Amino acid sequence: MSDQFDPNLYIGCKAYNGIQTSYGYVPSKGAGVAFCVLFGLSMVAHIAQFWWKRTWWCSVFAVGCFVELLGWAGRTWSADCPYNSNAFMIQISTLIIAPVFFTAGIYVLLGRYIQIFGKETSFLTPKLYLWIFCTCDVISLVIQAAGGGIASSESSDPHGNPDSGTHTMVAGIVFQLISISVFVYCTIDFFLRIKRLGQLQSFTHGPRATLTGAMVLSVLCIYIRSIYRTVELAQGWTGYLITHESYFIGLDGIMMIIAVGVFNVCHPGWLLPSNSEAFLPQYRKTSTNSDVEMIRPRV
């Protein structure tokens, strides 16, 4: 950016030829509006759903949508003036931390599974899942938000160096990626224990299979997004990925709307009954014959 150019003097401006933006491009207004609408609709739907079904913990999905909405609103604002440092700061600080709220909801969902199927299905109690992984999310959020604030303030200064903020953001995303990886391991361990206890059939059909599939899809999308953002920021502010918006739209925006939108379609309030016996008919072979009998789940 030119030393004589003050971005704050051009709020409401259009891109000027020969003057580099903080993005490396002019953000697409169409994409910004589209994702504002999508995350806004998902947020309203989640609010209605968790209020209707009284699944208050699902409010984290609505909060995540709101944070995403703020970020994409910032990018929409930047489409009119890509030199607006306020808009740039809003989008970089919010879009980097929004997935933390989605992962928090998924952590709670696995905890609910453990409550229903019994403590023998996990080496951690549901409360420990919340304490450990939500604490990791908060740590990740603080690190990424701090890095985003440093990077955005430095990038708006013609003499600033955003590298320290960028490295901090990368550290936060890598920490989140490690946390998600540990959670995936715990989830796999849960299903292996379910299989050993002869309860795996509870997840192979009906609402159980649908909700579990939604959880797996959401985690996969968040994982893809985290890998992308790690590589993107590791390349620096002039790297290939960060200066090509199509990758951001496809590997961040689309991944995140799928990650949260899937729970609008497969909402836990509909598919996760509070009555464990309604959730769990389970079967086993008796020790004396090959007949199959129903047994009461251990909660």
DOVO-105663 format. One line per 2 residues: number of its first residue (from 1); their letters; for each residue z, x, y of N, C-alpha, C. Coordinates in steps of 0.2 Angstrom, whole numbers, plus 5000, padded with zeros to 4 digits. Layout:
residues N
NUM	A	Z/X/Y/Z/X/Y/Z/X/Y ~ ...
This chain:
residues 299
1	MS	5000/5004/4994/5000/5000/5000/5000/5004/5006 ~ 4996/5002/5011/4996/5006/5017/5002/5007/5021
3	DQ	5004/5013/5024/5010/5014/5027/5011/5010/5034 ~ 5005/5008/5036/5005/5004/5043/5005/4996/5041
5	FD	5005/4995/5035/5005/4987/5033/5012/4985/5031 ~ 5014/4980/5035/5021/4977/5034/5019/4970/5030
7	PN	5021/4969/5024/5019/4963/5020/5023/4957/5024 ~ 5029/4958/5027/5032/4952/5029/5029/4949/5035
9	LY	5024/4953/5038/5021/4950/5044/5015/4945/5042 ~ 5014/4945/5036/5008/4941/5034/5010/4936/5029
11	IG	5016/4933/5029/5017/4927/5025/5013/4921/5027 ~ 5010/4918/5021/5005/4913/5022/4998/4916/5022
13	CK	4997/4923/5022/4990/4926/5022/4986/4925/5016 ~ 4980/4928/5016/4976/4929/5011/4976/4936/5009
15	AY	4973/4938/5003/4973/4945/5002/4968/4949/5006 ~ 4970/4955/5009/4965/4959/5013/4962/4964/5009
17	NG	4955/4965/5010/4952/4970/5006/4954/4977/5008 ~ 4955/4981/5003/4957/4987/5003/4965/4989/5004
19	IQ	4968/4983/5003/4976/4984/5003/4978/4981/4997 ~ 4981/4986/4993/4984/4984/4986/4990/4980/4987
21	TS	4990/4975/4982/4996/4970/4982/5001/4973/4977 ~ 5007/4971/4977/5012/4973/4972/5011/4971/4965
23	YG	5006/4966/4964/5004/4964/4957/4999/4968/4954 ~ 4995/4971/4959/4988/4974/4957/4983/4970/4957
25	YV	4984/4963/4959/4979/4958/4959/4982/4952/4963 ~ 4978/4947/4964/4980/4941/4968/4982/4936/4962
27	PS	4988/4934/4961/4990/4929/4956/4985/4923/4957 ~ 4984/4920/4951/4980/4914/4950/4984/4908/4953
29	KG	4982/4904/4958/4985/4898/4960/4985/4893/4955 ~ 4979/4892/4951/4978/4887/4946/4983/4888/4940
31	AG	4984/4894/4938/4989/4896/4933/4996/4895/4935 ~ 4998/4896/4941/5004/4895/4944/5006/4888/4944
33	VA	5001/4884/4947/5003/4877/4947/5003/4874/4940 ~ 4999/4876/4935/4999/4873/4928/5006/4875/4925
35	FC	5008/4881/4926/5014/4882/4922/5020/4879/4926 ~ 5020/4878/4933/5025/4874/4936/5026/4867/4933
37	VL	5020/4864/4932/5020/4857/4930/5022/4857/4922 ~ 5020/4862/4918/5022/4862/4911/5030/4863/4910
39	FG	5032/4868/4914/5040/4869/4913/5044/4864/4917 ~ 5041/4861/4922/5044/4855/4925/5045/4849/4921
41	LS	5039/4848/4917/5039/4842/4912/5044/4844/4907 ~ 5044/4850/4904/5049/4851/4899/5056/4851/4901
43	MV	5057/4853/4907/5064/4853/4909/5066/4846/4910 ~ 5062/4841/4913/5064/4834/4913/5065/4831/4907
45	AH	5061/4833/4902/5061/4830/4895/5068/4832/4892 ~ 5069/4839/4893/5076/4842/4890/5082/4838/4893
47	IA	5082/4837/4899/5088/4834/4902/5088/4827/4899 ~ 5083/4823/4899/5083/4816/4896/5086/4817/4889
49	QF	5083/4821/4885/5085/4822/4878/5092/4824/4877 ~ 5095/4829/4880/5101/4831/4879/5106/4826/4881
51	WW	5104/4822/4887/5109/4817/4889/5109/4811/4885 ~ 5103/4809/4882/5103/4803/4878/5106/4805/4871
53	KR	5105/4810/4868/5108/4812/4862/5115/4815/4862 ~ 5117/4817/4869/5124/4820/4870/5125/4827/4866
55	TW	5119/4830/4866/5119/4837/4863/5119/4842/4869 ~ 5125/4842/4872/5126/4846/4879/5124/4853/4878
57	WC	5124/4856/4872/5123/4863/4872/5115/4864/4873 ~ 5111/4859/4872/5104/4859/4873/5102/4860/4880
59	SV	5107/4859/4885/5106/4860/4892/5103/4867/4893 ~ 5105/4872/4889/5102/4879/4890/5094/4879/4891
61	FA	5091/4875/4887/5084/4874/4887/5081/4872/4894 ~ 5085/4867/4896/5083/4864/4903/5084/4870/4908
63	VG	5090/4873/4908/5091/4878/4913/5086/4884/4912 ~ 5084/4886/4906/5078/4891/4906/5072/4888/4909
65	CF	5070/4882/4908/5064/4879/4911/5065/4879/4918 ~ 5070/4878/4921/5071/4878/4928/5070/4885/4931
67	VE	5073/4890/4928/5072/4897/4930/5064/4899/4929 ~ 5061/4897/4924/5054/4898/4923/5050/4895/4929
69	LL	5052/4889/4930/5049/4885/4936/5049/4889/4942 ~ 5055/4892/4944/5056/4896/4950/5051/4902/4950
71	GW	5051/4905/4944/5047/4911/4944/5039/4909/4945 ~ 5037/4904/4942/5030/4902/4943/5029/4899/4950
73	AG	5034/4896/4953/5033/4894/4960/5032/4900/4964 ~ 5036/4905/4963/5035/4912/4966/5028/4914/4966
75	RT	5025/4914/4960/5018/4917/4959/5013/4912/4962 ~ 5015/4906/4962/5010/4901/4966/5010/4902/4973
77	WS	5016/4904/4976/5017/4906/4983/5013/4912/4984 ~ 5014/4917/4979/5010/4923/4980/5003/4923/4980
79	AD	5000/4917/4977/4993/4916/4977/4990/4915/4984 ~ 4994/4913/4989/4992/4912/4996/4993/4918/5000
81	CP	4998/4922/4998/4999/4928/5001/5003/4933/4996 ~ 4999/4937/4993/5001/4942/4988/5005/4948/4991
83	YN	5006/4948/4997/5010/4953/5000/5017/4951/5002 ~ 5018/4944/5001/5025/4941/5002/5030/4944/4998
85	SN	5034/4948/5000/5040/4952/4996/5045/4947/4993 ~ 5046/4941/4997/5051/4936/4995/5048/4933/4988
87	AF	5042/4931/4989/5039/4928/4983/5039/4932/4977 ~ 5037/4938/4978/5037/4943/4973/5044/4944/4970
89	MI	5049/4945/4974/5056/4946/4971/5058/4940/4967 ~ 5056/4934/4969/5058/4928/4966/5055/4928/4959
91	QI	5048/4929/4958/5045/4929/4952/5047/4934/4947 ~ 5048/4940/4950/5050/4946/4945/5057/4945/4942
93	ST	5061/4942/4947/5069/4942/4945/5070/4936/4940 ~ 5066/4931/4941/5067/4925/4937/5063/4925/4930
95	LI	5057/4927/4930/5053/4927/4924/5055/4932/4919 ~ 5059/4937/4921/5061/4942/4917/5067/4940/4913
97	IA	5071/4935/4916/5078/4933/4913/5077/4926/4909 ~ 5072/4922/4911/5072/4915/4908/5073/4915/4901
99	PV	5070/4919/4897/5070/4918/4890/5077/4919/4887 ~ 5082/4922/4891/5089/4923/4889/5092/4916/4887
101	FF	5090/4911/4891/5093/4904/4890/5090/4901/4884 ~ 5084/4903/4882/5081/4900/4876/5084/4903/4870
103	TA	5085/4909/4870/5088/4913/4864/5095/4910/4863 ~ 5099/4909/4869/5106/4906/4868/5106/4899/4864
105	GI	5101/4895/4866/5100/4889/4862/5099/4890/4855 ~ 5095/4895/4853/5093/4896/4846/5100/4899/4843
107	YV	5103/4903/4846/5110/4906/4843/5114/4900/4841 ~ 5115/4895/4846/5119/4889/4845/5117/4885/4839
109	LL	5110/4885/4838/5107/4881/4833/5109/4884/4826 ~ 5109/4890/4825/5111/4893/4819/5118/4892/4818
111	GR	5122/4893/4823/5129/4891/4822/5130/4884/4820 ~ 5127/4880/4822/5127/4873/4819/5125/4872/4812
113	YI	5120/4876/4810/5118/4876/4803/5124/4879/4799 ~ 5128/4884/4801/5133/4887/4797/5139/4882/4797
115	QI	5140/4878/4802/5146/4873/4802/5144/4868/4797 ~ 5138/4866/4796/5136/4861/4792/5136/4863/4785
117	FG	5134/4869/4783/5133/4871/4776/5139/4875/4774 ~ 5144/4877/4778/5150/4880/4776/5150/4888/4778
119	KE	5156/4890/4779/5157/4897/4781/5154/4902/4776 ~ 5154/4900/4769/5151/4905/4764/5144/4907/4765
121	TS	5140/4903/4770/5133/4904/4771/5132/4910/4776 ~ 5137/4913/4779/5136/4918/4784/5142/4923/4784
123	FL	5141/4929/4786/5147/4934/4786/5150/4934/4793 ~ 5147/4929/4798/5150/4928/4804/5151/4921/4805
125	TP	5157/4919/4808/5158/4912/4810/5154/4910/4816 ~ 5153/4903/4816/5149/4900/4822/5151/4903/4829
127	KL	5158/4903/4830/5161/4905/4836/5159/4913/4837 ~ 5159/4917/4832/5157/4924/4833/5150/4925/4835
129	YL	5146/4920/4832/5139/4920/4834/5138/4919/4841 ~ 5142/4914/4844/5141/4913/4851/5144/4918/4855
131	WI	5150/4921/4853/5153/4926/4857/5148/4933/4857 ~ 5146/4935/4851/5142/4941/4851/5136/4940/4854
133	FC	5132/4936/4852/5125/4935/4854/5124/4933/4861 ~ 5128/4928/4863/5128/4926/4870/5131/4931/4875
135	TC	5135/4935/4873/5138/4941/4877/5132/4946/4878 ~ 5128/4947/4872/5122/4952/4873/5117/4949/4877
137	DV	5116/4942/4877/5112/4939/4882/5114/4940/4889 ~ 5120/4939/4890/5123/4940/4897/5122/4947/4900
139	IS	5123/4952/4895/5122/4959/4897/5115/4960/4898 ~ 5111/4958/4894/5103/4959/4895/5101/4956/4902
141	LV	5104/4950/4903/5102/4946/4909/5104/4950/4915 ~ 5110/4953/4915/5113/4957/4921/5109/4963/4922
143	IQ	5107/4967/4917/5103/4973/4917/5096/4971/4920 ~ 5093/4966/4917/5086/4965/4919/5086/4962/4926
145	AA	5091/4958/4928/5091/4955/4935/5092/4961/4940 ~ 5097/4966/4938/5098/4971/4943/5092/4976/4943
147	GG	5089/4977/4938/5082/4981/4938/5077/4977/4942 ~ 5076/4971/4941/5071/4967/4945/5073/4967/4952
149	GI	5079/4966/4954/5081/4967/4961/5079/4973/4964 ~ 5081/4979/4961/5079/4986/4963/5072/4987/4964
151	AS	5068/4985/4959/5061/4986/4959/5057/4982/4964 ~ 5059/4976/4965/5056/4972/4970/5057/4974/4977
153	SE	5063/4976/4978/5065/4978/4985/5062/4985/4987 ~ 5061/4989/4982/5058/4996/4983/5050/4995/4983
155	SS	5047/4990/4980/5040/4989/4980/5038/4986/4987 ~ 5042/4983/4990/5041/4980/4997/5041/4985/5002
157	DP	5044/4991/5001/5045/4996/5005/5039/5001/5004 ~ 5035/5002/5010/5029/5007/5009/5031/5014/5006
159	HG	5037/5016/5007/5040/5022/5005/5044/5022/4999 ~ 5045/5016/4997/5050/5015/4991/5047/5017/4984
161	NP	5052/5018/4980/5050/5020/4973/5053/5015/4968 ~ 5049/5011/4965/5052/5006/4960/5054/5008/4953
163	DS	5053/5015/4952/5053/5017/4945/5060/5016/4942 ~ 5065/5017/4946/5072/5017/4944/5074/5009/4942
165	GT	5071/5005/4946/5072/4998/4944/5068/4996/4938 ~ 5062/4999/4937/5058/4997/4932/5061/5000/4925
167	HT	5064/5006/4925/5067/5009/4919/5073/5004/4918 ~ 5077/5002/4923/5083/4997/4921/5080/4991/4918
169	MV	5075/4988/4920/5072/4982/4917/5070/4983/4910 ~ 5067/4989/4909/5065/4990/4902/5071/4991/4898
171	AG	5076/4994/4900/5082/4995/4896/5085/4988/4894 ~ 5085/4983/4899/5087/4977/4898/5083/4973/4893
173	IV	5077/4973/4893/5072/4970/4888/5073/4973/4881 ~ 5073/4980/4881/5074/4983/4875/5081/4981/4872
175	FQ	5086/4980/4876/5093/4978/4873/5092/4971/4870 ~ 5088/4967/4874/5087/4960/4872/5083/4960/4865
177	LI	5078/4964/4865/5074/4965/4859/5078/4967/4853 ~ 5083/4971/4854/5087/4974/4848/5092/4968/4846
179	SI	5095/4964/4851/5099/4959/4850/5095/4953/4846 ~ 5089/4952/4848/5085/4947/4844/5084/4949/4837
181	SV	5083/4956/4836/5081/4958/4829/5088/4958/4825 ~ 5094/4959/4828/5100/4958/4824/5101/4951/4822
183	FV	5099/4946/4827/5100/4939/4825/5095/4937/4820 ~ 5089/4940/4820/5084/4938/4815/5087/4941/4808
185	YC	5090/4946/4808/5093/4949/4802/5098/4944/4799 ~ 5102/4942/4804/5108/4937/4802/5105/4930/4799
187	TI	5099/4928/4802/5096/4922/4800/5093/4923/4793 ~ 5090/4929/4792/5087/4930/4785/5093/4930/4780
189	DF	5099/4933/4782/5105/4933/4778/5107/4926/4776 ~ 5107/4922/4781/5109/4915/4780/5105/4911/4775
191	FL	5098/4912/4776/5094/4909/4771/5095/4912/4764 ~ 5096/4918/4763/5097/4921/4757/5103/4918/4754
193	RI	5108/4917/4758/5115/4915/4755/5114/4907/4753 ~ 5110/4904/4757/5108/4897/4756/5104/4896/4749
195	KR	5100/4901/4748/5096/4901/4742/5101/4902/4736 ~ 5105/4907/4736/5110/4909/4731/5114/4903/4729
197	LG	5116/4899/4734/5120/4893/4733/5117/4887/4731 ~ 5110/4888/4730/5106/4882/4727/5105/4877/4733
199	QL	5105/4879/4739/5104/4874/4744/5098/4874/4748 ~ 5093/4879/4746/5087/4880/4750/5083/4874/4750
201	QS	5083/4870/4745/5079/4864/4745/5080/4859/4752 ~ 5086/4860/4755/5088/4856/4760/5083/4858/4766
203	FT	5080/4864/4766/5076/4866/4772/5068/4866/4770 ~ 5067/4863/4764/5060/4863/4762/5056/4856/4764
205	HG	5059/4851/4766/5056/4845/4768/5060/4841/4773 ~ 5057/4836/4776/5061/4832/4780/5062/4835/4787
207	PR	5067/4832/4790/5069/4835/4797/5072/4842/4797 ~ 5075/4844/4791/5077/4851/4791/5072/4856/4791
209	AT	5066/4855/4788/5061/4859/4788/5057/4859/4795 ~ 5057/4854/4798/5054/4853/4804/5058/4857/4810
211	LT	5064/4856/4810/5069/4860/4815/5069/4867/4813 ~ 5069/4869/4807/5069/4876/4805/5063/4879/4807
213	GA	5057/4876/4806/5050/4878/4808/5050/4879/4816 ~ 5053/4875/4819/5053/4875/4827/5057/4881/4829
215	MV	5063/4883/4826/5067/4888/4827/5063/4895/4826 ~ 5060/4895/4820/5056/4901/4818/5050/4902/4823
217	LS	5047/4897/4825/5041/4898/4830/5044/4900/4837 ~ 5049/4897/4839/5052/4899/4846/5054/4906/4846
219	VL	5058/4909/4840/5060/4916/4840/5054/4920/4840 ~ 5049/4918/4836/5043/4923/4836/5039/4923/4843
221	CI	5039/4918/4846/5036/4918/4853/5040/4922/4858 ~ 5047/4922/4858/5051/4926/4862/5050/4933/4860
223	YI	5050/4935/4853/5049/4941/4851/5042/4945/4854 ~ 5037/4941/4853/5030/4943/4856/5031/4945/4863
225	RS	5034/4940/4867/5034/4941/4874/5039/4947/4876 ~ 5044/4948/4872/5048/4954/4873/5045/4960/4872
227	IY	5041/4961/4867/5037/4967/4865/5032/4968/4871 ~ 5029/4963/4873/5024/4963/4878/5027/4966/4885
229	RT	5032/4963/4887/5035/4965/4893/5038/4972/4893 ~ 5040/4974/4887/5043/4981/4886/5037/4986/4887
231	VE	5031/4985/4883/5026/4989/4884/5023/4989/4891 ~ 5023/4983/4894/5020/4982/4901/5024/4986/4906
233	LA	5030/4986/4906/5034/4989/4911/5035/4997/4909 ~ 5034/4998/4903/5034/5006/4901/5028/5009/4904
235	QG	5023/5005/4904/5017/5008/4907/5017/5010/4915 ~ 5022/5006/4918/5023/5007/4925/5019/5002/4929
237	WT	5020/5002/4936/5018/4997/4940/5010/4997/4941 ~ 5007/5003/4939/5000/5003/4940/4997/5004/4933
239	GY	5000/5002/4927/4998/5002/4921/4993/4996/4920 ~ 4989/4997/4914/4984/4992/4913/4986/4985/4912
241	LI	4992/4984/4908/4994/4977/4906/4997/4974/4913 ~ 5001/4977/4917/5004/4974/4922/4999/4972/4928
243	TH	4993/4976/4928/4988/4974/4933/4983/4970/4931 ~ 4983/4967/4925/4979/4962/4922/4982/4955/4921
245	ES	4981/4950/4925/4985/4944/4924/4984/4940/4918 ~ 4978/4941/4915/4977/4937/4909/4982/4938/4903
247	YF	4984/4945/4903/4989/4947/4898/4996/4943/4899 ~ 4998/4943/4906/5004/4940/4908/5004/4932/4906
249	IG	4998/4929/4908/4998/4922/4906/4998/4921/4899 ~ 4994/4925/4895/4994/4923/4888/5000/4925/4884
251	LD	5003/4931/4886/5009/4934/4882/5016/4933/4885 ~ 5016/4930/4891/5022/4928/4894/5022/4920/4895
253	GI	5018/4918/4899/5018/4911/4901/5017/4906/4895 ~ 5012/4907/4891/5010/4903/4885/5016/4904/4880
255	MM	5018/4910/4879/5023/4911/4874/5030/4907/4876 ~ 5031/4907/4882/5038/4904/4884/5037/4897/4884
257	II	5031/4894/4886/5031/4886/4886/5031/4884/4879 ~ 5028/4888/4874/5029/4886/4867/5036/4886/4864
259	AV	5039/4892/4866/5046/4893/4864/5051/4888/4866 ~ 5050/4885/4872/5054/4880/4874/5052/4873/4873
261	GV	5045/4872/4873/5042/4865/4872/5042/4863/4865 ~ 5043/4868/4860/5043/4865/4853/5050/4862/4852
263	FN	5055/4863/4856/5061/4859/4855/5061/4853/4859 ~ 5056/4851/4863/5055/4844/4865/5052/4840/4860
265	VC	5048/4843/4856/5045/4839/4850/5050/4839/4845 ~ 5053/4844/4843/5058/4845/4837/5065/4845/4840
267	HP	5067/4840/4844/5074/4841/4847/5079/4841/4842 ~ 5084/4846/4843/5090/4846/4838/5094/4839/4838
269	GW	5094/4836/4844/5098/4829/4844/5095/4824/4839 ~ 5088/4825/4838/5085/4820/4833/5086/4822/4826
271	LL	5085/4829/4825/5084/4832/4818/5090/4835/4816 ~ 5096/4835/4819/5102/4839/4817/5108/4834/4817
273	PS	5108/4829/4812/5114/4824/4812/5120/4828/4812 ~ 5125/4825/4815/5132/4827/4815/5136/4826/4809
275	NS	5133/4821/4805/5136/4820/4798/5133/4825/4793 ~ 5137/4829/4790/5134/4835/4786/5131/4832/4780
277	EA	5134/4826/4777/5132/4824/4771/5125/4820/4772 ~ 5124/4818/4778/5117/4815/4779/5112/4820/4780
279	FL	5114/4826/4782/5110/4832/4783/5108/4835/4776 ~ 5113/4835/4772/5113/4839/4766/5113/4835/4759
281	PQ	5108/4831/4757/5109/4830/4750/5107/4837/4747 ~ 5111/4839/4742/5110/4845/4738/5110/4844/4731
283	YR	5107/4848/4727/5107/4847/4720/5108/4854/4716 ~ 5110/4853/4710/5111/4859/4706/5110/4857/4699
285	KT	5109/4862/4694/5108/4861/4687/5116/4861/4684 ~ 5117/4857/4680/5124/4857/4677/5124/4863/4672
287	ST	5130/4865/4670/5131/4871/4666/5130/4869/4658 ~ 5130/4862/4657/5129/4860/4650/5122/4857/4649
289	NS	5118/4855/4653/5111/4853/4652/5107/4855/4658 ~ 5101/4852/4657/5096/4854/4662/5095/4848/4667
291	DV	5099/4843/4667/5099/4838/4671/5101/4840/4678 ~ 5099/4837/4683/5100/4838/4690/5105/4833/4693
293	EM	5111/4835/4696/5116/4831/4698/5117/4832/4706 ~ 5119/4827/4709/5120/4828/4716/5127/4830/4717
295	IR	5129/4835/4722/5135/4838/4723/5137/4837/4730 ~ 5143/4836/4731/5146/4836/4738/5145/4843/4742
297	PR	5142/4843/4748/5142/4850/4751/5149/4852/4753 ~ 5150/4858/4753/5156/4861/4756/5155/4863/4763
299	V	5160/4860/4767/5159/4861/4774/5165/4865/4777
